Amino acid sequence: MRIQLSSLCCLLLTTACTTDPPVYIGTGTYTFISQEDGAPLEALSGVDVRINIDTLDFFMDSSDMEFQTKLVERPEDEWMENCPTNFSAVQLETMGLQDPLIIEEETLEEPLVFADGCVGDQGETATRLWLSSVAFQASSNAIGEGLYLLEMGPSTQ
């Protein structure tokens, strides 16, 4: 009986502490989409976000605006999470931006970019990303969501 109980405890601890790989941010060109229905976000149509993970470059441009900065890697214990369970959650690769970002006349002082994903997406590169800020994430109850949703264009998937 003692051996069975001991084996069961070890199995439960191992299962609860097993960590899956995160959902990763991918290199590509992204556009702003609606959080509600995934349609292009009309207010930001024509604005592209280009991310290069290898060089840590972040570009945002349109016909009348251009912004360039560097992505800043964040420690894994500061990454966003999604799809929480009793014992774990899906980790979403999260990076900061070196400089403040202005979107729709709103200044994001400590901008964040993080992957969008859930159970089953671990180890994959996300086709959708969230653009947010440290302040928004700290003040909201949103889990796995940010201020703006981005979707990778078909030519970069």
Buried (B, 14 or more C-beta within 10 A) or exposed (E): EEEEEEEEEEEEEEEEEEEBEBBBBBBBBBBBBEEEEEEEBEEBEEBBBBBEBEEBBBBBBEEEEEBEBEBBEBEEEEBBBBBEEEEBBBBBBBBBBEBEBEBEEEEBEBBBBBBBBEEEBBEBBBBBBBBBBBEBBEEEEBEBBBBBBBBBBEEEE
